[in-house]
Amino acid sequence: MQKPYQWLAWFSTVFLLLSAALAAFNIYPVYVWGFIISNTLWMIIGVLWKEKSLVVMNFGLTIIYVAGLLYEFAV
Protein backbone atom coordinates (compact mmCIF):
# COMPACT_ATOMS: atom_id res chain seq x y z
CA MET A 1 0.00 0.00 0.00
CA GLN A 2 1.29 3.42 -0.97
CA LYS A 3 1.56 6.14 1.66
CA PRO A 4 -0.64 9.23 1.20
CA TYR A 5 0.87 12.45 -0.11
CA GLN A 6 3.46 10.54 -2.12
CA TRP A 7 3.47 13.33 -4.70
CA LEU A 8 4.52 15.80 -1.99
CA ALA A 9 7.34 13.50 -0.90
CA TRP A 10 8.65 13.29 -4.48
CA PHE A 11 8.37 17.04 -4.98
CA SER A 12 10.25 17.62 -1.72
CA THR A 13 12.94 15.13 -2.74
CA VAL A 14 13.50 16.86 -6.08
CA PHE A 15 13.60 20.25 -4.33
CA LEU A 16 16.12 18.89 -1.81
CA LEU A 17 18.35 17.55 -4.60
CA LEU A 18 18.21 20.88 -6.43
CA SER A 19 19.20 22.63 -3.20
CA ALA A 20 22.15 20.27 -2.82
CA ALA A 21 23.23 21.08 -6.38
CA LEU A 22 23.05 24.79 -5.58
CA ALA A 23 25.14 24.17 -2.46
CA ALA A 24 27.72 22.25 -4.50
CA PHE A 25 28.20 25.34 -6.67
CA ASN A 26 28.05 27.68 -3.64
CA ILE A 27 25.00 29.64 -4.80
CA TYR A 28 24.64 31.33 -1.43
CA PRO A 29 22.18 32.12 0.16
CA VAL A 30 19.78 30.61 -2.39
CA TYR A 31 20.76 27.06 -1.47
CA VAL A 32 20.12 27.77 2.22
CA TRP A 33 16.58 28.92 1.41
CA GLY A 34 16.15 25.80 -0.72
CA PHE A 35 17.19 23.61 2.20
CA ILE A 36 14.86 25.49 4.56
CA ILE A 37 11.92 24.98 2.19
CA SER A 38 12.67 21.33 1.41
CA ASN A 39 13.32 20.39 5.05
CA THR A 40 10.12 22.15 6.09
CA LEU A 41 8.23 20.18 3.46
CA TRP A 42 9.77 16.94 4.72
CA MET A 43 8.82 17.89 8.26
CA ILE A 44 5.20 18.32 7.08
CA ILE A 45 5.36 14.94 5.34
CA GLY A 46 6.63 13.41 8.59
CA VAL A 47 3.60 14.83 10.41
CA LEU A 48 1.22 13.56 7.70
CA TRP A 49 2.84 10.10 7.79
CA LYS A 50 3.11 10.11 11.61
CA GLU A 51 6.88 9.48 11.30
CA LYS A 52 8.46 11.13 14.33
CA SER A 53 12.01 10.57 13.09
CA LEU A 54 11.29 12.57 9.92
CA VAL A 55 9.74 15.37 11.95
CA VAL A 56 12.60 15.61 14.43
CA MET A 57 15.39 15.38 11.85
CA ASN A 58 13.90 17.93 9.46
CA PHE A 59 12.83 20.28 12.24
CA GLY A 60 16.39 20.22 13.53
CA LEU A 61 17.85 20.86 10.09
CA THR A 62 15.44 23.72 9.46
CA ILE A 63 16.38 25.36 12.76
CA ILE A 64 20.09 24.99 11.94
CA TYR A 65 19.70 26.63 8.52
CA VAL A 66 17.56 29.46 9.89
CA ALA A 67 20.06 30.06 12.70
CA GLY A 68 22.87 30.21 10.14
CA LEU A 69 21.02 32.80 8.07
CA LEU A 70 20.24 34.87 11.16
CA TYR A 71 23.88 34.72 12.24
CA GLU A 72 25.14 35.63 8.78
CA PHE A 73 22.85 38.61 8.23
CA ALA A 74 22.36 39.85 11.81
CA VAL A 75 26.03 40.14 12.76
C-alpha positions as CSV (number, residue, x, y, z in Angstrom):
1,M,0.0,0.0,0.0
2,Q,1.3,3.4,-1.0
3,K,1.6,6.1,1.7
4,P,-0.6,9.2,1.2
5,Y,0.9,12.5,-0.1
6,Q,3.5,10.5,-2.1
7,W,3.5,13.3,-4.7
8,L,4.5,15.8,-2.0
9,A,7.3,13.5,-0.9
10,W,8.7,13.3,-4.5
11,F,8.4,17.0,-5.0
12,S,10.3,17.6,-1.7
13,T,12.9,15.1,-2.7
14,V,13.5,16.9,-6.1
15,F,13.6,20.2,-4.3
16,L,16.1,18.9,-1.8
17,L,18.3,17.6,-4.6
18,L,18.2,20.9,-6.4
19,S,19.2,22.6,-3.2
20,A,22.1,20.3,-2.8
21,A,23.2,21.1,-6.4
22,L,23.0,24.8,-5.6
23,A,25.1,24.2,-2.5
24,A,27.7,22.3,-4.5
25,F,28.2,25.3,-6.7
26,N,28.0,27.7,-3.6
27,I,25.0,29.6,-4.8
28,Y,24.6,31.3,-1.4
29,P,22.2,32.1,0.2
30,V,19.8,30.6,-2.4
31,Y,20.8,27.1,-1.5
32,V,20.1,27.8,2.2
33,W,16.6,28.9,1.4
34,G,16.2,25.8,-0.7
35,F,17.2,23.6,2.2
36,I,14.9,25.5,4.6
37,I,11.9,25.0,2.2
38,S,12.7,21.3,1.4
39,N,13.3,20.4,5.1
40,T,10.1,22.2,6.1
41,L,8.2,20.2,3.5
42,W,9.8,16.9,4.7
43,M,8.8,17.9,8.3
44,I,5.2,18.3,7.1
45,I,5.4,14.9,5.3
46,G,6.6,13.4,8.6
47,V,3.6,14.8,10.4
48,L,1.2,13.6,7.7
49,W,2.8,10.1,7.8
50,K,3.1,10.1,11.6
51,E,6.9,9.5,11.3
52,K,8.5,11.1,14.3
53,S,12.0,10.6,13.1
54,L,11.3,12.6,9.9
55,V,9.7,15.4,11.9
56,V,12.6,15.6,14.4
57,M,15.4,15.4,11.8
58,N,13.9,17.9,9.5
59,F,12.8,20.3,12.2
60,G,16.4,20.2,13.5
61,L,17.9,20.9,10.1
62,T,15.4,23.7,9.5
63,I,16.4,25.4,12.8
64,I,20.1,25.0,11.9
65,Y,19.7,26.6,8.5
66,V,17.6,29.5,9.9
67,A,20.1,30.1,12.7
68,G,22.9,30.2,10.1
69,L,21.0,32.8,8.1
70,L,20.2,34.9,11.2
71,Y,23.9,34.7,12.2
72,E,25.1,35.6,8.8
73,F,22.8,38.6,8.2
74,A,22.4,39.9,11.8
75,V,26.0,40.1,12.8
